[in-house]
Amino acid sequence: MSGTFSKQFTPTADPSPPLRSAPRGQGSAHSGVQNVNVTDDESGMRVDRFLQARIPDLSFTRIQRAIRKGEVRVNGRRVDANDRLEPGQTVRIPPLRVAPAPRILGDGAADKTLEFLKSITLYEDAAVLVLNKPMGLAVQGGSGTTRHIDGMLEVMRDARGQRPRLVHRLDKDTAGCLLVAKTRFAAAALAKSFRSRSARKIYWALVAGVPKPRQGRISTFLAKEQREEESIMRIARHGEEGASHAVTYYAVVDTAGPSLAWLSLKPVTGRTHQLRAHMAHIGHPIIGDAKYFSRENWQLPGGMQNRLHLLARRIAVPHPRGGGVDVTAPLPPHMQQSWNLLGLDATRYDPIEQAPAD
């Protein structure tokens, strides 16, 4: 994997300026007809969605009405709301009154959110953002979850109303590299990389016991099972309804006696809880895993925190504009504390680099 990707990237200039509209929370109208060019990032967008993205405070009803009345033209011709746009086309937008929109966050809260996102940014360019997600912070909202990365990205909307999009997910208690697309074009390209498995991910984990052999491949089928108030992924049979194939390569990087091992993990597939379920399956659950660590009479070594010891250590993916992005996350505080207590060296050679890609 090393040497395949590069961090070098020169952003492509956006040929189309943002629409002139009121700041969020203020009602106004932009004066005169505007002619704007469709960018590569907006290729394939429906006309109505294009206008919604360009003028985020404009009501969708008003957009539909303007299109029906022929006020919106593409290359001088009338269009339907569901017509798809192509790069380089010119969209004529009439004067449209923008209704006041409620602010999602107050100024102070928005500033604090932006400051927080900046503080956890590992890499950023015009199309791609890689965040160092803290342990315990959810990626998306759910039952009872109001603070999450996806909601925070709302404060990063650009002048045309585009907001960064999640490309993949991490469990709430998994720390490390989280890839985010800053444009629609980048989101589509990065999603394709994940589907084609050209994106490479490496995780670090501290597990109970030492696996034998010290390097190996885990291949099972996983299926979701509901247990009381939570769901888990269980090992399933081939052909079983809802079962998905999951493949993980692992390698022991170092050990702390016979009771603990530092593993490097390379998932080939991206199933829910895949690494956690696979480690438990081979009898070496991840330290601090409340769902999959059920080993009886096992004592946590003194001084270690009972938190999930799983880090999305590295992500390497082709860049949407050419070249690549290869980013590494540091150990989160609770794992760094454990490494220090156990005398593990985070700069040690990682043997998983040589694991196959499939």
Secondary structure, DSSP 8 states (H G I E B T S, - for coil): -TTT-----------S-------TT--EE--S-EEEE--GGGTT-BHHHHHHHHSTTS-HHHHHHHHHTT-SEETTEE--TT-B--TT-EEEE---EE-----SS-HHHHHHHHHHHHHTEEEE-SSEEEEEE-TT-BSS-BTTB--BHHHHGGGG--TTS---EE-S---TT-EEEEEEESSHHHHHHHHHHHHTT-SEEEEEEEEES--SSSEEEEEEEEEEEEETTEEEEEEE-TT-TT-EEEEEEEEEEEEETTTEEEEEEEESS--TTHHHHHHHHTT--BTT-TTT---TT----TT--SS--EEEEEEEEE-TTSSEEEEE----HHHHHHHHHHT--TTS--GGGGS---
